[in-house]
Amino acid sequence: MAASEGTRGLDPSEYIAHHLQNLSTAHQTSVVDFHVWNLDTLFWSIVCGLVTILILRLAARKATPGVPGRFQCAIEMLVEMVEDQSKAIVHGNRTFIAPLALFVFIWVALMNSLDFLPVDLPGRVIGWLGLSAVIPHHRIVPTADLNGTFGIALGVFALMIYYNLKIKGPGGFVHELLSAPFGAHPLLWIPNLALNLIEYVAKTVSLALRLFGNMYAGELLFLLIALLGSMWTFSADTSVLGFIGHVIAGSVWAIFHILIVLLQAFIFMMLTLVYIGQAHDKH
């Protein structure tokens, strides 16, 4: 995790700022700018999605009725866990929803797991390939980018609207927006509509920020640990703190981060099920 050759001359603040910049199509000038595309976030999100599909397809093809192997056993445990959770939360047809939840869990877990790669590895690989001039910045963890988590959360929002329209119909959905939670009196339509719109926005924003906040904090801690490694020498002076921080603290945080990676994927999957399940409930 020591500083790469291309960033060895940077001070700590510049080193962290360098690693927290995405490879973008343009410089972002406002909070919301749809002209800016973070190419590294898109690339690794798509790669992790394709790997997830490959894993599930491979598990389906290798499934046997006999004694399962370790890979099949692990997938069956995940399928059983997701099926139990979806059955308890979603009261309706789960033909699409349960596989979707399984995909979301594995996909988010894989994207989160990219945080275990050494923070300077992408820069070193890009340097070895001679692409430093073309790719000056590269962030490998899509869920540590707010744009990535908001993109997934907007997908969940679209599913919430879709299932509300499918289960309740356009008229029933509009009626619910105007009549819940205070009642169907015309004077209460505006307060009801305002609260429901705030609820949908809050669900989407909190879903994105929760995942982003945890993964961004983890990425930042790995960068700080990498800086400790840059002062590691075997002399008897205070640089021994670099060894303690880099090896011991780095190992402890990496082990603890395994729990965070899986827990955040599980929470994201559960909230997806809860929000879609709420769309199946009629007021």
Secondary structure, 3 states (H helix, E strand, C coil): CCCCHHHCCCCHHHHHHHHCCCCECCCCCCCCCCCCCEHHHHHHHHHHHHHHHHHHHHHHHHCCCCCCCHHHHHHHHHHHHHHHHHHHHCCCCCCCHHHHHHHHHHHHHHHHHHHHCCCCHHHHHHHHCCCCCCCCCCCCCHHHCHHHHHHHHHHHHHHHHHHHHHHHHHHHHHHHHHHCCCCCCHHHHHHHHHHHHHHHHHHHHHHHHHHHHHHHHHHHHHHHHHHHHHCCCCCCCCCHHHHHHHHHHHHHHHHHHHHHHHHHHHHHHHHHHHHHHHHHCCC
